[in-house]
Amino acid sequence: MPITLKEITKDNFAECIRLKVRDDQPYVASNVYSMAESKVEPENIPMAVYSGETMVGFVMYVLDYAERELYIGRLMIDQRYQHMGHGRGTLEVLKEIGLQDAGIDKLALSTNPKNTYGIRVYEKFGFKDTGILEDREEIIVLDLGKHPASDI
């Protein structure tokens, strides 16, 4: 099933806050916290992740035009739906958003260096470690390849 992102509304809010990662995945803030954060930092765009009609996860991102990046602040797939390609599918949707926006050249995110499974998923997708640690998290980036050959 293709992955789609949908706005979080009063109709799907309760379902979204019930989504949980496994206990051994303490690297992502709760969806409740993330949605609250989006209210005080409105540049954050919180979205529910759907596979068909089933909500499988949550993502929150920022279109940072100063940095020319789509910054993924949160990406979580509910424990019941992990290892089914939904994380990769969500990254594909975010990549397409970035490719369609002339002001975006890359996807970026930060993650705990101990998040080995997440890092493996991101690296398989094409993200590269920048070698930068910010707030004790690794910054990893996916260049969208929009640069003209003369800029390289």
TIMIKE-425410 format. One record per residue: residue in three letters; x, y, z of N, C-alpha, C in turn. Coordinates in pm, whole numbers, plus 50000, padded with zeros to 5 digits. Layout:
N
ALAXYZXYZXYZ/...
END
This chain:
152
MET500844988150000500005000050000500885012550000/PRO500515022349923501295034749924501115042250056/ILE502175049150094502155057450215501665071350179/THR500785076750262500335090550248500455097550382/LEU500575110550378500585118750498499275126350504/LYS498665126450622497385133350641497465142350763/GLU496765153450754496685162850865496105155950989/ILE496585160051104496025155051228494885164351267/THR493715158451284492495165951314491865160351441/LYS490765166351481490065160951598489565146751573/ASP489395143151446488905129751412489965118751425/ASN491255122251410492285111951418493315114551528/PHE493115125051606494045128751713494225117351814/ALA493145111951867493245101451969493995089251915/GLU493715085751791494415074351730495915077151721/CYS496255089451685497665093151670498415092451802/ILE497795097151910498525097052037498615083152099/ARG497855073652047497955059752094499105052152026/LEU499645057651917500755051051849501975050851941/LYS502675039651943503835038152032504935030351962/VAL506175033851994507305025851951507555015152058/ARG508435005752028508774995452127509525001652244/ASP509494994952357510164999952478511665001752458/ASP512264994052367513704995252344514045005952239/GLN513065014652208513265025452111512935039052176/PRO513725043152274513395055452348513885068252281/TYR514135067752151514805078952084513875089552029/VAL512585087152028511635096451967510685101752074/ALA510505115052075509555121052168508145115852137/SER507285116152237505915111452217505195120252114/ASN504185114552053503405122151956502665133752023/VAL502225131852147501565142752220502535154452237/TYR503765151452280504765161952297505035168852163/SER505185161052058505485166751926504375175951878/MET503125171851897502015180451853501955193151937/ALA502235192052067502285204052151503415213252103/GLU504555207452072505685215252021505305222651893/SER504525216251808504135222651682503225234751705/LYS502575235251819501705246751848502515258751893/VAL503625256551963504455267752007505585270751908/GLU505855261551818506825263451710506095259851580/PRO505255269151531504365265951419505065262851286/GLU506375264651279507075260451157507105245151145/ASN506875238151257506795223551256505465219251194/ILE505535209451104504355204251035504145189851081/PRO503175187451172502915173751218501915166851125/MET502195154451090501315146951000501215132451046/ALA500045126751026499845112551049500315104950924/VAL500925093550945501405085050836500385073750817/TYR499895072350696498895062150665499415052650559/SER499075039950578499215029850475497785026050438/GLY497355030350322495945028750288495115036850384/GLU494165030450452493305037250549493775035350693/THR494925028750712495425025750846496515035450886/MET496335042151002497375050751054498475041851111/VAL499695043651058500805035151100501905042851170/GLY501855056251166502935063851227502665078751230/PHE503725085951261503675100451279504985106251229/VAL504885117951168506085125051124505865139951148/MET506945146951178506875161451190508125167151123/TYR507915176951037509035182550962508905197650952/VAL510015203850911510095218250891510665220650752/LEU510075229950680510655234550554511525246550589/ASP512835244350599513785254550642514455260450518/TYR513905271350470514405277250345515745283950363/ALA516065288650483517375294650507518485284250489/GLU518205271950531519165260950516518915252750389/ARG517835255750318517425248650196517195233750224/GLU516585230950341516385217050378514985214550431/LEU514545202350412513375197050479513945189450598/TYR513725195050717514285189150838513235180250903/ILE513565167550920512655157850981512905157951131/GLY511995164251204512155165251349511695152751421/ARG510705145751365510195133351424509785123851312/LEU510065111451334509565100851246509415088451331/MET508195084051347507955071851423506935063151351/ILE507195050251356506255040351306505825032051426/ASP504525030451444503995022851556504595008751558/GLN504815003751679505444990651697504734979451620/ARG503424980551600502684970151528502974970051379/TYR503514981251328503674982651183505134984151139/GLN506064981551230507484982451196507904970451111/HIS508984972251038509574961850953508654957950838/MET507824967350794506924964950681507164975050568/GLY508214983150581508524992950477507855006450496/HIS507145008450607506445021150626507405032750654/GLY508505030250723509495040750747510115045250616/ARG510515035650534511085038950403510045046150316/GLY508815041350322507755047850244507535062250287/THR507625064750417507475078350468508625087050419/LEU509835081550420510985089050368510805092150219/GLU510225082750144509965085150001509005096949982/VAL507955097450065506995108650056507685121850089/LEU508485121950195509195134150234510195138350126/LYS510865128650067511795131549958511045138049841/GLU509885132749809509085138449698508655152749730/ILE508285155449856507935169149897509145178149872/GLY510315173649912511535181549892511855183549745/LEU511695173049665511985174149522511035183949452/GLN509785184749499508805193549436508945208049478/ASP509725210849581509875224349636511215230249589/ALA511155240649508512365246649452513305252049559/GLY512795254749678513615260249786514285249849873/ILE514125237149840514675226349921515675218249839/ASP516885216349893517935208649826518285195749897/LYS517825194150023518245182350098517225179150206/LEU517255166650251516545162550371517595161450481/ALA517215164850602518145163850715517385159150838/LEU518115152850927517535148951057518675146751154/SER518315145551280519305141951381518765129951457/THR519695121751506519285109951581520345106351684/ASN519915099551786520815094751889521775084751826/PRO523075085951852524035076451795523765061851833/LYS523005059551940522675045951980521485040251902/ASN520855048451820519705044051740520215036651616/THR520855025351638521525018351528520545013551421/TYR519355008851462518395004451362517935016151275/GLY517585027351338517155039051262518235044051169/ILE519465044651219520585049251136520755040051016/ARG520615027051037520745017450926519665020050820/VAL518425022650864517345025750770517685038350691/TYR518125048850761518435061550694519595059850596/GLU520635052650635521775050750547521405042550423/LYS520575032250442520125024350326519315033050229/PHE518635043150282517855052150199518755062150125/GLY519985063950173520925073150107521405084650193/PHE520945085550317521425096150406522905093750437/LYS523635104750456525055104150491525275111350623/ASP526115105450707526495111550834527375123650804/THR527055134950863527835147050841529055147750932/GLY529105139251035530175140051132529925150651238/ILE528775157251229528415167851323527525162151432/LEU527855165051557526995161751671526375174751719/GLU525055174851733524345186551783523415181651894/ASP523555187252014522775182752129522885167652147/ARG524095162452130524415148152146523725139252043/GLU523305144951931522695136951825523475138751695/GLU523565127851617524215128151487523325135151386/ILE523915143851306523185150451198523475142551070/ILE522405137951005522575130650880521735137350772/VAL522235136850648521655144650539521525136150413/LEU520465138750338520265132850207520225144150105/ASP521235144850020521255154949914520255150549807/LEU519385159549765518355156149667518855156849523/GLY520115160549504520705160449371520145170849277/LYS519725182249331519155192649246520185202449190/HIS521425201049230522445210649190522795208849043/PRO522875219848969523375218748831524815213648833/ALA525225207048729526555201248722527645211748750/SER527405224248714528415234548735528575238348881/ASP527625234648966527715238049109528505227649188/ILE528805216449128529445205549203530925207049208/
END
